[in-house]
Amino acid sequence: MPPTTVFAGVVPRVRPPQVATSPTAASQQATADARRQALNQRLTAVLQGLVQGFACDAATFYELNSSTTELLLRTEYHAAETESAPARRPLATARADVAALAGSAIVLEDDLDVAGWPVPIWCGAAVCLPVSSDETIHGTLWLYSNEPRAFADAELQLAEVVAGRLAVELELHRWRTAGSAAIDPVAPSETLASEKPTPKPPAEPPAEPAKAPQAPKAAEQKPTSNIVMPRLVRPNLVTQSQDWELAGINCNTDLGSFYDWQTLADGRTLVTSGAIGQCDHESWLEAARIALRAHAMQSLDAGELLTNANQTLWLASPGGEGLAVAVALLDGDGAHVSVAAAGEAGIARWRAATCDWTPANCPPLGWSERTIYTPKSAELVVRERLILATASDKFPAPNALMRLADKLRHNSPADLRTLPGKRALRLFSEAAGTIGLQTASLALVRRR
């Protein structure tokens, strides 16, 4: 064999470099779909165990949509082949669900009880339970029996445990999904935003040896798995009406409080401000917010809205101080408004030269089923502000409220005209504090 062949250089086979790539959007979506399917299987298994353990015939789990206007069927189980439950149910007509979301189990033990409530599946007896945690309301759990029957207290307590199991499954799913950066519509947007790739550092000059990349400082690191479960849902800043400016703040962190607004199907806008004396009643505050939204569309004015919501909250009231709330229904024409208040709450019409107060003269929501709340109508002028206020303590005397008007009157009309909504509310809260009015939550409506 020629020497050139024997001693020829051997070219080694080198494996191509392995480039680590991040998961594609398709693979992330497939992972998210697989997790949701596994979650639905676990939820259905929980319902199956509930139906078999209670010797009932069916169970359904309805989940609130993001705008808290509808109940969506998440999963169901039927012991025999029967008609499926409706996939979507408007919250405004689901009276039993709204009452259950306020914290109380609705028990229907015979045909007469079932006939008085809108039940998703016609049956002889049913139980509706809230599916919620301490800070989040997820939906409702229904248990059905074809024949009339009574439910013992021990059975209801066990059913409440099962409803809690559904809430745990949902919240664990959200934690896992958000922590793994999978594509999931319920994952917090803050988590996805923190996973943007960091830019590469500039290359070092060739004369100097390459430096190892330094880890960012601890203060600059953004954890990708620091997930905070949602508390009270805040209103969407975008409304369909262009005639109103809306804003809200919670002034007292030691008190449970909320503000909310929503554009209704008929073009009106609902604005609310509420507070309760205990800060650990956030779940009940969310139930009150849902009840106000659910009854708004069917109510002609703010007084009827508070009366209807009071009936719902009274059925499931945890007792105690009740809910202080101020509500406003804004017409779609951008001028007329109907207002009402309950408990330690009030409504102010704030202009550059005056501030007229209308304090509530009715008990808080949830105290008595016989309370009838009366509304007041008004027509706001251009650039006039309407303040919905709830207090941490009792409202001051009327003469003190007159001093509040004096303090707000000194603002320059030009400055007040251009003052943003949240800054106007902070100015209002500071002025209220000087006369002894400690505000809990404030909502602002300004006619543009």
N, C-alpha and C positions, 0 to 999 in steps of 0.2 A: 504494500500500500504506500503510495507516495507520502513523503514526510509532511508535505503541506496539508494533506488530509488528516493525518494522525494528530499533528500538533496544532491544528486549527483552533482558534479561540471559540470557546463555547459561550453562546449568549444565554444567560439565565432567564428563565421565565419569571417575570415579576407580576404579582397580582395588582390589578389597578387599584388606586387608592379608594377606600370606602368613604364616601361623603355622607355624613349624617344629615338627614333631612327631617324637617318637622312634618308632623302628620298633615295630610292634605285636608281640605275642607270636606271632601267626600268621605274620607275615613272618620273624621270627627263626627260628621252627621250620622254615619252608620253606628258609631259607638253610642251617640246620644239616643238614637232610635232603639238600639238594643237595651239600653238602660231603662228607657220609658216602658218598653214592652215587658221587661222583667218586673218593673214596679207595678204595672197594671195586673200582672199575674199574681203578685203578692196581695194586692188590694182585693182582687176577686177571691183569693183563697181565704182572706179574712172574712169577707161577706158570706162565703160558703159555710165556714165554721159557725158564724153567727146564726144563720138560718137553720142549720142542722141542730145546733145546741138548744135553740128556742122552740124547735118543732114548728117553725113557721114556713111560709111558702116562697118568699122572695125578699130581696134587700137591694137597695140602690144607694149609691154615693154620688151626690151632686156637688160640684165644685164651683165656687164663685169665679166669674170672669174678672179680668183685670180692672174693668170700669165699674164693677159691683152693680151691674144692671141685669144680669142674667145668671141663671144656674145651669151649668153644663153637666150632662151625664158623664161621669168619669168611668164608672164601672158598675155592673149589676150582676146579680146571681138569682136564678130561678130554679126551684126544686123540680119543676115540671115545665114542659113546653107551654109557655104562655106568651101573651103579647108583651113586647118590650116597652119599657118606660119611655116617655118623650125625651128626645135628646136635648132640647133647649126649653127652659121655662123662664118667662120674664119674672124678675124679682118682685115687680109691683103687684102681681096677682098671686104670689106664693105666700099667703098669710101665715101658714103654719111654719114655713121655713124661716120667715123673718122673725117670728116669735122665738123659734128655736135658736137662731143666731144671736138673739139677745141674751141667751144663756140658760134657757129653760127647756126641758124635754116636753114635747107635746104628745100626750097619750090619748089615743082614740080607741075605745074598747068595744064599740058596737056600731050598728048601722046609723043610728041617730047622730053619734059623734062624727062619724066619717062624712055624713051628708053636710055637716056644717063647716067643713074645711076643704079647700082644694087639694086633693090627694093625687100624686102622680099616677098611681095605679089603683083602680077601684078595688076595694077589699072589704072584709068584715071588721078588721081591726088593724091599727097601725101605730107605730111610734116614730117620731121625728126627733133626732138628736143633733146638737151642734158638733161639728168636727173642728176643734180649735185647740190651740195651745195657750199659754199665758198671755202671749202678745200678738198672735196671728189667728185670724178666723179663715178657715179653708172652705167650709161648705157644710152640707147637712147629710146625715145618714138616716135612711128610711128603712124600717122593718115592717113587713106586711104579713098578715094572716088572712086566709080566705074566709075563715069563720070568725064570728065575734068571740073575743076572749079577754080575760083580765091579765094585766102584767103586774106581778108582785114587785115590791120595792127592791128586793134582792136582784131580780131580773133586770130592772132598769139600771141599777148600779153596775151590773156586769156589762150591759149594753153601752154605758158611758165609758167603761174601760176599753171596749172595742173601738168606740169612736176616737178615744185617745190614741189607740194603736194606729189608726189610719193617719192621724195628724203626725205621729212620729215617723211613719214611713215617708210621708210627703216631705217633711223637713230634712230627714236624712238624705233623701234623694237630691234635694237642692244643695245641701252641703257638699255631697260627693261630686255632683256635676260642676258646681262653681269652682271647687278646688282642683279639678282635673282639667279645666279649660276646655271642656267639650262644648260643642255648640248646643245650647239649650235655651229656649225662649224665656225660661224662668230664672236663668242665672243673672245675678246682679251685673249691670253694665260696668260698674267700677272695676270688677274683677277682670273682665275682658280687656278693658282699657289698660290695665297695668301689665298686660302680657305682650305689649308691643315690643318688637325686637330693638335692642339698643344699638345705636350706630357704632360702626367699627372705629377704633382709634386710628389716628393718622400714622402712616408708616414712619419708622425711625430713619435717620440719615444713614447711608451705608457705612460711613466712617466709624460709627459707634456700634457696639454690639447690641443686638436686639434685646429689649427689656421685656421681662415678663409682665403681662398685664396685671395691674393692681386692682384688687377688689374695691368696689365703691365703699364709701364710708357707711357706717351703720345707719347714720341719720338719713342717708340718701337712698337706702334700699327700700324697695316697695314690695312687701310680701304679697304673693299671689294667692295665698290660701287663707288670708285673714278675712273670713266671711262673717258678716253681721246679719243675723236673721232680721227680716223686715219688721218694723213696729207699725204704728199707725200709718196707713197709706196716705200720702200727701196728694192733694188735687193736681190735676194736669194744668199746667200753666197756660195752655192753649185752649181758648174757648171759641165757639162758633160766632158769638156776638162780638162785633167790632165797636159797639157803642159804649161798652163798660170797661173800665180798668179795675182789676181785682188784685188784692194782695192780702196776706195774712201772716201773723206771727204768734208764737206761744211765748208768753212773758214770764211765766213762773214754772220752773222745772220741778218744784216740789209738789206740783198739783197736776193731776191728769187733765189734759186739755187738748183740743184739736180745733182746726178750722178746715173748711171744705167748700168746694163749689163744683157745679156740674151743669152742663147744658142739657136741657130736657128735649124730648122728641118734638114738642110743640113750639120750640124756639125760645121758651123762657129759660132763665138761668137761676139755679138754686145756690144760695150762699149761706153758710152756717158758721157759727162760732159756739163752742161748747166747752164745759169744764165740769169736773166732779171733784169732791173733796179729798179723795184718796188717789194717790198716783199709781197704785198697784191695780187699778181697775181699767187698764188700757183695753183689755178684751171687750169689756162692756162699753167703753167709749166707741170702739169700732162697731159694735153692734148698734149703738145709737146712730152712728153715722150711716150705717146701712139702712136702718129703719127710716130715717129721714129721706134718704134717696129713694127708697122703695115707694113711699107714700106721696112723693112730690108730684108725680105725673097725674095722680088721681085727685089731687087737692086743688080747689079753685083759688084759695088764698093761703097766706101764711098761717092764719089762725086755724083753719081746717087741717093744715099739715101738722101743726103741733098737737092738735087734738087726736088725730089718727096715730101719730107716732107715740103719743103718751099711752094709748090703749095697748099698743104692742109692747112697750117697755114695761108697763105695769104688770103684764103677764109674767115677765121674766126678770123683774127688778131684784137685784141682790140685797135691797134694803139699804138703809143708811141715809145719806144726804140727798139723793136724787141728782138729777142732771140739770145744771144751769145752761140755758141755750138761747141764742138769738138767731132768727132766721129771716131771710129776705127772698122773695120771689120777684125776679126782674122780668118785666115784659120784653118781648122781642123788639118793640118799637124804640127802645133805648131811652125811655123817659119815666115810665110809671113803675112803681114798686109797691109790693105788699109786705109788711113786716110784722113780726110778733116775737115775744120774748117770754121766758119762763125762769123762775128762780132768781138767783143773784146775777141778773143780766140786764142790759139796757141797749138802747139804740140812740145814736147821736147824728144829727144833720149838721155837718161842719162846713161852714163857708168862711170867707176871709174876715167877715165882720161879726159873725155870730156862731154859736154852737148850741143848738136846741136839743135837750135831753128828753127821752121817753123811757123811764125805767120800767121794768116788768112789775106787774101787780098780780101775778099768778104763781102758784107753787111750782117747784121744779118738776121736770118730766119723771114719771115713774112713781110719784107719790100717791096719787089717787086716780082711779079710773073714771071718776065723775067730773073731772076738771074739764071745762070748756075754755079754750083759749081764743081771745078776740084779736082780730087783725087791725092794722091801721094802713091806710093807703096814702101814698104821697107821689108827687111829681117832682123829680129832681131837675134842677136847672143845670145848665152846662157848667162843668168844672166843680159842681157841688159834690162833697164827699159824704157817704153814709158809713158810719162806724158801728159794727156789731161787736159789743163788748160783753165779756163775762168776767166776774170778779173773784179774787181769792178769798175775800171776806165780804161782809155785808156792804152794800152800797151806802155811800155817805148820804146825809140829809139833803133835801133839795137846795137849800141855800149854799151848801158846799159845791154842788154841781154848777150853780151859777158862777162861783169863783173859777171853776174850770173854764167856763166860757170866756171869762175875763182874761185868763192867761193865754188862751189860744187866739184871742182877738188881736194881740199885739203883733202877730206875724204879718210881714209885708204881703199884700195881695199878689204882687208879682212873684215873690219867692214861693208863696204857697201854690201858685198856679203851676209851677214847674217842678214841685217837690215830688219825687218818686213815691210809689205807694208804701213800700216798707219803711222808708225814712219818715214819711208822714205818720205811720203807726207808732214808730219809736218816739217821735216828738209828742204824740198824743199820750202814750203811756207814761212818759216822764212828767208831763204836765198833770196827769191824773194822780201820780204819786205824791205830788206836792199838796194835794187836798185830801189825802188819805184813801184814795181809790187805788187799790192794788189789783191791777188787771191780770187775768189768767190767760186769756186768749183774745185776739182782736182780728177782725176781718174788715176789709175796706172795699167799698164800692164807690167808684167815681165815674160820673157821666162825662164822657169825652166832649 
